[in-house]
Amino acid sequence: MDRFVIRGGVPLAGTVSVSGSKNSMLALMAASLLSEEPVLLQNAARVHDVSTMIRILGALGVEAVWEADDVLRLGGSEPTATEAPYELVRTMRASFMVLGPLLARCGHARVSLPGGCAIGARPVDQHLKGLEALGAKVELVGGYVEARASRLRGAPVVFDTSTVNGTQNVLMAACLAEGQTRIQNAALEPEVGELIGVLQAMGARIEGAGTDQLTVEGVTRLKGATHRVAGDRIEAGTLLAAAAITGGDVTVTGLCLDQLASVVEKLREIGLELDTRPDRVRVRRAGPLRGVRVTTARFPGFPTDMQAQIMALLCLAPGSSVLTETIFENRFMHVSELQRMGADITVNGRTAIIQGVAGLSGAPVMATDLRASASLLLAGLAARGDTHVMRVYHIDRGYDRIEQKLASLGARIRRIRD
Ligand code: EPU
């Protein structure tokens, strides 16, 4: 298992570009199952979750080929199997998103129930509720969800809770259903909007993009598409936080500012100076940092996927900060590791109280999930001495060669292959 060794204390400087959005890609890869023509993704990220989705598509008999370092060609054939196996699905919950497209295209899908997850229970009841509303007969057999429908029928779908992948799953299925589907309480996250754009390019008839009410008129077939994946908003936020925590001066390019407003505003509130353009942000320390209040929320609120990284930064902000996680019930796994580096954090239920300390010190720390790992990386960049971040595979799931990007900004970071 690889680990990162980071010698902290270097203010990062320079310009760095983000890769394509991991979470957009995972949905778009599932969407490729809807068409017999290929879907070409440009600006595609080389992250482990994408490799997992390639393997899942492979298990379904659909080819995914890297045509260039950042160009991924998907599908262009009929799925030859309709089962997504436990061995793959259990490693990545997002694989559950193949359920809707497979069912809509093949009339049958058998997808392992994802199981537990480090950041919370993460049920899939809303995915199933939506597909059942479209007429699917859904059974749970041997740990697998088995869904059948000779042709899905459009229907009203009202989500009880806003769910990103649930919205995407049901939306994809509705594109090939007969008649009209109206989805209420659809998720507003940019990855849903990006998926809608690509489905429309494939010939889907969807209205309401950017709102929580989507109307889909089903069609009988979808064509292929070529799409440039939007820059990863969470990678962008993580790199901005890396610059902020080291007192550096970094410009992050290839992002969509509209998707990052809450993060940019929070960094300003913490005391950083940010120059923004539609596709880039420069961040610098203008003066001392300040403790703030952060509450994670649905888009356009502050993203749960940036909670751990902002916590690392707040550990070094004088005064107290209050950080509340509202989306996932168990997303404070990084706290005990940050404490080992000298952070002063008290957790009470879903709220963490952080008292800023003068400095962090390097330590061996254990990555527990993707964003928790990113926060440890950030803490290591600012700490005195060496930090060893173990279980780097969590970071590799969602960050494309992050150590190379950080090193290009001056960070002293090495990957050790144990
Ligand atoms: N929920 C339900 N029932 C459902 C679905 C969700 O109760 O059927 C609950 C979840 O348990 C959670 C909340 O709704 O408490 C939100 O979950 P959501 O379904 O929106 O999350 P997701 O679609 O499974 C995506 C991202 C996550 C990101 C969340 C929230 C992908 C592949 N994953 O997950 O990304 O945190 O939306 O924005 O798109 C990450 O990249 O590190 C990551 C975890």
Residues whose N, C-alpha, C, O or C-beta is under 5 A from the ligand:
A	BS01	EPU	N23 L26 A94 R122 P123 V124 D125 Q126 H127 T161 S162 T163 V164 N165 G166 T304 D305 I327 F328 L370 R371
